[in-house]
Amino acid sequence: MAIGFPKDFLWGGAVAANQCEGAYQEDGKGLSVQDVLPGGLVKDRTKVPTEDNLKLKGIDFYHQYKEDVKLFAEMGFKVFRTSIAWSRIFPKGDEALPNEKGLQFYDDLFDECLKYGIEPLVTVSHYEMPLYLSEQYDGFRNRKLIGFYENYCRAIFSRYKDKVKYWLTFNEINSLFHAPFMSAGINTPKSELIEKDFYQAAHYELVASALATKIGHELMPKAQIGCMVLGVTLYPLTPDPNDIILKMLRDRETYLFADIHVRGHYPKYILNYFEANDIKLDITQEDLDLLKHTVDFISFSYYSSSCATTHPELSESTGGNLIKGYKNPYVKASEWGWQIDPQGLRYTLNKLYDRYQLPLFIVENGLGAVDELVTTDDGTQTVVDDYRIEYLRAHLNEVKKAIQDGVEVMGYTSWGCIDIVSASTAQLKKRYGYIYVDRNDDGTGSLKRYKKKSFHWYKDVIATNGEKL
Ligand code: BG6
């Protein structure tokens, strides 16, 4: 008999606080780096929040979460991934005491999830930190950030220790090389940073992540703490050995972060690279000891794959959220140019499991597309998103195959389970959800929620534990 999804497989969906909550100045929240990023990665940051920043209101999840969690429960979610907005808990980031109203909001949200038997999976920092820490300290370029992050972790771990079992320390930690402000709060313009600055900030983040894992295990013995990497899946464009070597080297840009989180030390390939390139970092013995606190599982995002090549004239560059590569002639692309490659997910799962033998959690996957709200014959308003169902079905089929290959997969939370503001382009018309939210790029809309066709499809998938895809 074919092996299917494990009985306790964690089915669910994922969002991030800054992309859905809105209420950017409510109940004592401070400004975060996202509040001054109206265009995601495609426009420069502003000095102060501006009206065109859709994230300031998001989908008003801060006020409507009860209705939304109820819809997640109706789909049968076992897990809901969200993040905590750091600036709700520490408005500036360097205060001694947390903001009680911010803490209370997440108490209420987690209680609402638990009421339906939905386990929260919480990202401690998902592409946002208090803006003050970025402007005053230059974010993770400064060692002091480790201490501020530690205080934040202590506050939320001790508060939610009986409610949250699954934690992720940083979203897509490897993204700081590509989006230093959004990912690591680095206020210095990217063009002024040298290679060493990126590795130094990465080191401080890795130490902060290890420290969170250590404290988390001490304060919450039953908790499972994971790292989260941007799953960059690359193929060599040609069999030219130069392309194979290039792919191997590019893969290490992602592996580096998982290697350290899982093995607890810097791999030799990067130490040699530092030496050869005269990159001297501030790394103390205490840091190295902290790095030994390793994670319980590895989580990653997977949307697309691309190619690496030393023959750029043979292809064109492709879209992608942060990391771009070359077009693969064998796969199609989304409306945003992200290459759709379900088999790449099976490959990624096998590749990570072969290397680490730790449980894997797919915490982001999905199709960003333009949806049209229509009225059916019986008067129901919905979106007939067969394209999304097709994308998700194909990917889940490959997850199933990876499980048959012997990979240990803990769960699957598809991205943007309810429509939210996109991260890279800050648009609302790029929708991922099972639930349509009536809000448009010009800020208009009633914020009403509608079930899409995929809502009913996913409900069935969960009910049959992936037997019926
Ligand atoms: C991931 C991020 O990289 O991609 C999410 O963790 C993001 O925050 C997701 O939303 C999809 O990207 P986008 O730009 O389509 O929202």
Residues whose N, C-alpha, C, O or C-beta is under 5 A from the ligand:
A	BS01	BG6	A16 N321 G368 V421 S422 A423 S424 T425
